[in-house]
Amino acid sequence: MRKVILPNLKSLHMFENKKILITGGTGSLGTALTTRLLKTDVDTVRIFSRDELKQSQMQSHFTDERLRFLIGDVRDKDRLEKAVQDIDIVIHTAALKQVPIIEYNPFEGIKTNVQGAQNLVDACLSNDVEFALAIGTDKAVSPFNTYGATKLLMERLFVSANYYKGEHKTKFSCVRYGNVLGSRGSIIPKFIEQIISGDKITITDPNMTRFNITIDQALDLIFRVIKNTVGGDIHIPKLNAYKVGDVKDVLLDLMDSKNEEKRIPVRIGEKHHEILINEHEIRNTYENKDNDYVIYENQLTKDHSEKIPNSKKAALTTGYSSDKVKLVSKKELKEIITKQNLIPKSS
């Protein structure tokens, strides 16, 4: 597990004495979130996940007494209720997310990504949590696979909770972005594994595009939303994109390898280009003072931007998709991959 070295963030007082729960906290994002949060004056970071091995491995990399580990599954509402007790902020990263696997096990995806999200909403309301943030995905936009459909429903559950919560104080928001560069299950680790083993690099279409976001960019977005959200909103960062074929070429160059390429069929539910905002969401999309896109509900805005402080209507005329933004060059990709230390030193 790669350690992230960050500057001291004690001055980030929005976390002062806060107790934070991260569901799915042993994943790539959860581990990075934990690292950064422990640089602040947070009171407690509580990791909730179902994998005891990953918890044991993660625990061995941290010595901070403010970190707690709880075995549990978001499908188990009673266990989740206990995990949320006395918590101020919840960051919901738990999900089943492997597209082909969920296509063959659709209801398992529903149980975790949909029912698990509703269990968390209920637990947050019954414990009067201050704020709950769900981590979404570009695959939830005009979904083309079961995973995307379940994540769309997760977004709807979190956003809708703001309108039926009654006297409860909890604010619910979402962030939406593509795969984090180098995260588990994404193309870079897969290509690196194939290069190291000497296998052919499996690729569907080199001209496929994907949004480019690094782990630090994802963390920055999450922290901005926790600080500034009004609730009932979906926050989307402005990103560049890359071609899948360019990633393959850059990795071969960086690793000084000449693995052959093998074309494979497009996976079930896989899009050629990813979408972060579709044409139907544009009318409710604004740009905030942090230069992020924010989708607000009709119930909140009624299309009047003056009701949203420090925001203006987004200058979008078509959907916000990975084939309509600036493409990262191979030179820039090389710099990003090198800076993020994504290639194992042994290679």
C-alpha positions as CSV (number, residue, x, y, z in Angstrom):
1,M,0.0,0.0,0.0
2,R,1.5,3.3,-1.1
3,K,1.8,5.9,1.7
4,V,0.7,9.4,0.8
5,I,2.8,12.2,2.2
6,L,0.8,15.4,2.7
7,P,1.5,18.8,4.3
8,N,0.1,19.4,7.8
9,L,-3.5,20.3,7.5
10,K,-4.2,21.3,11.1
11,S,-5.5,24.6,9.9
12,L,-8.5,22.9,8.2
13,H,-10.8,23.6,11.1
14,M,-14.0,22.3,9.5
15,F,-12.9,18.9,10.9
16,E,-12.0,20.1,14.4
17,N,-13.3,17.6,16.9
18,K,-15.5,15.9,14.3
19,K,-16.1,12.1,14.3
20,I,-16.1,10.8,10.7
21,L,-17.3,7.4,9.4
22,I,-16.0,6.1,6.0
23,T,-18.0,3.2,4.6
24,G,-15.9,1.0,2.4
25,G,-13.0,2.6,4.1
26,T,-10.3,0.0,3.2
27,G,-10.5,0.8,-0.5
28,S,-8.2,3.1,-2.5
29,L,-10.3,6.2,-1.8
30,G,-11.0,5.3,1.8
31,T,-7.3,4.8,2.6
32,A,-6.4,8.1,0.9
33,L,-9.2,9.9,2.7
34,T,-8.0,8.5,6.0
35,T,-4.4,9.6,5.4
36,R,-5.5,13.1,4.7
37,L,-8.1,13.4,7.5
38,L,-5.6,12.3,10.1
39,K,-3.5,15.3,9.0
40,T,-6.3,17.5,10.4
41,D,-7.6,18.1,13.9
42,V,-10.3,15.4,13.4
43,D,-11.4,13.7,16.6
44,T,-12.1,10.2,15.2
45,V,-12.0,8.4,11.8
46,R,-14.1,5.2,11.9
47,I,-13.5,2.7,9.1
48,F,-16.5,0.5,8.2
49,S,-16.0,-2.4,5.8
50,R,-16.6,-6.1,5.5
51,D,-13.1,-7.4,4.7
52,E,-11.1,-8.3,7.8
53,L,-7.9,-8.9,5.8
54,K,-7.9,-5.4,4.2
55,Q,-8.7,-3.9,7.6
56,S,-5.7,-5.7,9.1
57,Q,-3.4,-4.6,6.3
58,M,-4.6,-1.0,6.6
59,Q,-4.3,-1.0,10.3
60,S,-0.6,-2.0,10.0
61,H,0.1,1.2,8.0
62,F,-1.4,3.6,10.6
63,T,-0.5,4.2,14.2
64,D,-2.9,7.0,14.9
65,E,-5.0,6.5,18.0
66,R,-7.9,8.4,16.4
67,L,-8.5,5.6,13.9
68,R,-11.1,2.9,14.6
69,F,-12.0,-0.2,12.6
70,L,-15.5,-1.8,12.4
71,I,-16.3,-5.0,10.5
72,G,-19.7,-4.7,8.9
73,D,-21.7,-4.6,5.6
74,V,-23.9,-1.7,4.5
75,R,-26.5,-4.4,3.7
76,D,-26.8,-5.0,7.5
77,K,-28.9,-2.1,8.7
78,D,-28.6,-2.9,12.4
79,R,-24.8,-3.0,12.3
80,L,-24.8,0.2,10.3
81,E,-26.9,1.9,12.9
82,K,-24.4,1.1,15.6
83,A,-21.5,2.3,13.3
84,V,-23.1,5.7,12.8
85,Q,-23.7,6.4,16.5
86,D,-22.1,9.7,17.6
87,I,-20.8,10.4,14.1
88,D,-20.8,13.9,12.7
89,I,-19.9,13.3,9.0
90,V,-20.3,10.1,6.9
91,I,-18.5,9.6,3.6
92,H,-20.1,6.7,1.7
93,T,-17.6,4.9,-0.6
94,A,-18.8,1.3,-0.1
95,A,-20.0,-0.2,-3.4
96,L,-19.8,-3.2,-5.7
97,K,-18.3,-1.7,-8.8
98,Q,-16.9,-4.3,-11.2
99,V,-19.2,-3.8,-14.2
100,P,-19.0,-7.4,-15.8
101,I,-19.4,-9.0,-12.4
102,I,-22.5,-7.0,-11.5
103,E,-24.0,-7.8,-14.9
104,Y,-24.0,-11.4,-14.0
105,N,-25.0,-10.8,-10.4
106,P,-27.4,-7.9,-10.7
107,F,-29.3,-8.2,-7.5
108,E,-26.1,-8.4,-5.5
109,G,-25.3,-5.0,-6.9
110,I,-28.8,-3.8,-5.9
111,K,-28.4,-5.1,-2.4
112,T,-25.1,-3.2,-1.8
113,N,-25.4,-0.1,-4.0
114,V,-29.1,0.6,-3.5
115,Q,-30.4,-1.1,-0.4
116,G,-27.1,-0.3,1.3
117,A,-27.4,3.4,0.5
118,Q,-31.0,3.5,1.8
119,N,-29.8,1.7,5.0
120,L,-27.2,4.4,5.4
121,V,-29.6,7.3,4.8
122,D,-31.9,5.8,7.5
123,A,-29.0,5.4,9.9
124,C,-27.9,9.0,9.4
125,L,-31.4,10.4,10.0
126,S,-32.0,8.3,13.1
127,N,-28.6,9.4,14.5
128,D,-29.0,13.1,13.3
129,V,-25.6,13.0,11.5
130,E,-24.6,16.5,10.4
131,F,-23.7,15.6,6.8
132,A,-23.6,12.5,4.6
133,L,-21.7,12.5,1.3
134,A,-22.1,9.7,-1.3
135,I,-19.3,9.0,-3.9
136,G,-20.9,8.6,-7.3
137,T,-19.7,7.8,-10.7
138,D,-20.0,8.9,-14.3
139,K,-21.5,5.5,-15.1
140,A,-24.7,6.7,-13.3
141,V,-25.3,9.2,-16.1
142,S,-27.6,7.8,-18.8
143,P,-26.7,4.4,-17.4
144,F,-25.8,1.6,-19.9
145,N,-25.1,-1.1,-17.4
146,T,-26.5,-2.5,-14.1
147,Y,-23.7,-0.9,-12.0
148,G,-24.5,2.5,-13.5
149,A,-28.2,2.0,-12.8
150,T,-27.6,1.1,-9.2
151,K,-25.3,4.2,-8.7
152,L,-28.0,6.4,-10.3
153,L,-30.5,5.1,-7.7
154,M,-27.9,5.7,-4.9
155,E,-27.7,9.4,-6.0
156,R,-31.4,9.7,-6.1
157,L,-31.8,8.2,-2.6
158,F,-29.2,10.7,-1.2
159,V,-30.6,13.7,-3.0
160,S,-34.2,12.8,-2.2
161,A,-33.5,12.4,1.5
162,N,-33.1,16.1,1.8
163,Y,-36.8,16.5,1.0
164,Y,-38.4,14.0,3.4
165,K,-36.0,14.3,6.3
166,G,-38.5,16.5,8.3
167,E,-36.9,18.0,11.5
168,H,-33.7,16.0,11.1
169,K,-30.6,18.2,10.5
170,T,-28.7,15.9,8.2
171,K,-27.6,17.3,4.8
172,F,-27.1,14.8,2.0
173,S,-25.0,15.4,-1.1
174,C,-23.1,13.5,-3.8
175,V,-20.0,13.9,-5.8
176,R,-19.7,12.4,-9.3
177,Y,-16.5,11.7,-11.2
178,G,-14.9,8.9,-13.3
179,N,-12.4,6.2,-12.2
180,V,-9.6,7.6,-10.1
181,L,-6.3,7.2,-12.0
182,G,-4.5,4.1,-10.7
183,S,-7.4,2.9,-8.4
184,R,-8.0,-0.8,-7.9
185,G,-9.7,-2.4,-10.9
186,S,-8.9,0.5,-13.2
187,I,-7.0,0.2,-16.5
188,I,-3.6,1.3,-15.3
189,P,-3.1,-1.4,-12.7
190,K,-4.4,-3.9,-15.2
191,F,-2.1,-2.8,-18.0
192,I,0.9,-2.7,-15.5
193,E,0.1,-6.3,-14.4
194,Q,0.0,-7.5,-18.0
195,I,3.3,-5.7,-18.9
196,I,5.1,-7.1,-15.9
197,S,3.9,-10.7,-16.6
198,G,4.8,-10.4,-20.3
199,D,1.3,-10.9,-21.5
200,K,-0.4,-9.2,-24.4
201,I,-2.1,-5.9,-23.4
202,T,-5.8,-6.4,-23.8
203,I,-7.6,-3.4,-25.2
204,T,-11.0,-2.8,-26.7
205,D,-10.7,0.4,-28.7
206,P,-7.6,2.7,-28.3
207,N,-9.8,5.7,-29.1
208,M,-12.1,5.2,-26.1
209,T,-11.9,8.2,-23.8
210,R,-12.1,8.4,-20.0
211,F,-12.1,11.3,-17.6
212,N,-8.8,11.9,-15.9
213,I,-8.9,12.5,-12.2
214,T,-6.1,11.8,-9.7
215,I,-6.6,10.7,-6.1
216,D,-5.6,14.1,-4.8
217,Q,-8.1,15.8,-7.1
218,A,-10.8,13.5,-5.8
219,L,-9.9,14.3,-2.2
220,D,-9.8,18.0,-2.9
221,L,-13.3,17.8,-4.4
222,I,-14.7,15.9,-1.4
223,F,-13.2,18.4,1.1
224,R,-14.7,21.3,-0.9
225,V,-18.1,19.7,-0.9
226,I,-18.0,19.0,2.9
227,K,-17.1,22.6,3.5
228,N,-19.6,24.3,1.1
229,T,-22.5,22.1,0.3
230,V,-26.1,23.2,0.9
231,G,-27.5,19.7,0.6
232,G,-29.6,18.0,-2.1
233,D,-26.8,18.7,-4.7
234,I,-24.5,16.7,-6.9
235,H,-21.0,18.1,-7.4
236,I,-18.9,17.4,-10.5
237,P,-15.3,18.6,-11.1
238,K,-14.1,20.1,-14.3
239,L,-11.8,17.5,-15.8
240,N,-9.7,16.6,-18.8
241,A,-9.8,13.2,-20.4
242,Y,-7.4,10.7,-22.0
243,K,-7.4,8.0,-24.7
244,V,-7.1,4.5,-23.5
245,G,-4.6,3.8,-26.2
246,D,-2.4,6.6,-25.0
247,V,-2.3,5.1,-21.5
248,K,-1.1,1.9,-23.0
249,D,1.6,3.6,-25.0
250,V,2.8,5.7,-22.1
251,L,3.1,2.8,-19.7
252,L,5.0,0.7,-22.3
253,D,7.4,3.7,-22.7
254,L,7.8,4.3,-18.9
255,M,8.4,0.6,-18.2
256,D,10.6,0.1,-21.3
257,S,8.6,-2.8,-22.5
258,K,7.3,-3.9,-25.9
259,N,4.3,-6.1,-25.0
260,E,2.1,-6.8,-28.0
261,E,-1.5,-5.6,-28.0
262,K,-4.5,-7.9,-28.2
263,R,-7.9,-6.5,-29.2
264,I,-10.9,-7.8,-27.3
265,P,-14.6,-7.2,-27.6
266,V,-16.2,-4.2,-25.8
267,R,-17.3,-5.4,-22.3
268,I,-20.9,-5.8,-21.4
269,G,-22.3,-2.3,-20.5
270,E,-19.1,-0.5,-21.5
271,K,-19.3,3.0,-23.1
272,H,-16.9,4.4,-25.7
273,H,-17.0,7.8,-24.0
274,E,-18.1,8.6,-20.4
275,I,-20.6,11.3,-19.5
276,L,-20.6,13.3,-16.3
277,I,-23.6,15.6,-17.1
278,N,-26.3,14.6,-19.6
279,E,-28.3,17.0,-21.8
280,H,-31.4,16.7,-19.5
281,E,-29.4,17.8,-16.4
282,I,-28.0,20.9,-18.0
283,R,-31.0,23.1,-17.0
284,N,-30.3,22.4,-13.4
285,T,-26.5,22.7,-13.6
286,Y,-24.6,25.7,-12.1
287,E,-20.9,26.6,-11.6
288,N,-20.0,27.5,-8.0
289,K,-17.2,29.7,-6.7
290,D,-14.8,26.7,-6.6
291,N,-15.3,26.3,-10.4
292,D,-17.1,23.0,-10.0
293,Y,-20.3,22.1,-11.7
294,V,-23.2,21.6,-9.3
295,I,-26.6,20.0,-10.2
296,Y,-29.4,21.3,-8.0
297,E,-32.9,19.9,-7.8
298,N,-35.8,21.8,-9.5
299,Q,-37.5,22.0,-6.1
300,L,-34.6,24.0,-4.8
301,T,-33.8,26.3,-7.7
302,K,-36.8,26.5,-10.0
303,D,-34.2,27.6,-12.5
304,H,-33.5,30.9,-10.7
305,S,-29.7,31.2,-10.1
306,E,-30.1,34.0,-7.6
307,K,-31.4,31.5,-5.1
308,I,-28.0,29.8,-5.1
309,P,-25.3,31.9,-3.5
310,N,-22.0,32.3,-5.3
311,S,-23.2,30.3,-8.3
312,K,-24.0,31.0,-12.0
313,K,-25.7,29.0,-14.6
314,A,-23.3,26.6,-16.3
315,A,-22.2,27.4,-19.8
316,L,-23.1,24.0,-21.2
317,T,-25.1,23.4,-24.4
318,T,-24.5,19.7,-24.8
319,G,-23.7,16.9,-22.4
320,Y,-20.4,17.0,-20.5
321,S,-18.6,14.0,-21.9
322,S,-15.1,12.7,-22.1
323,D,-14.9,13.1,-25.9
324,K,-15.8,16.9,-25.6
325,V,-13.2,18.0,-23.2
326,K,-9.5,18.7,-23.6
327,L,-7.5,15.4,-24.1
328,V,-4.4,15.0,-22.0
329,S,-1.3,14.5,-24.2
330,K,1.0,11.5,-23.9
331,K,3.6,13.8,-22.4
332,E,1.2,15.1,-19.8
333,L,0.0,11.5,-19.0
334,K,3.6,10.5,-18.5
335,E,4.1,13.3,-16.0
336,I,0.9,12.5,-14.2
337,I,1.6,8.8,-13.9
338,T,5.2,9.4,-12.7
339,K,4.1,12.1,-10.2
340,Q,1.4,9.7,-8.8
341,N,4.0,6.9,-8.4
342,L,1.7,4.4,-10.1
343,I,4.4,2.1,-11.4
344,P,5.9,-0.4,-8.9
345,K,9.6,0.3,-8.3
346,S,10.5,-3.3,-8.9
347,S,9.4,-3.0,-12.5
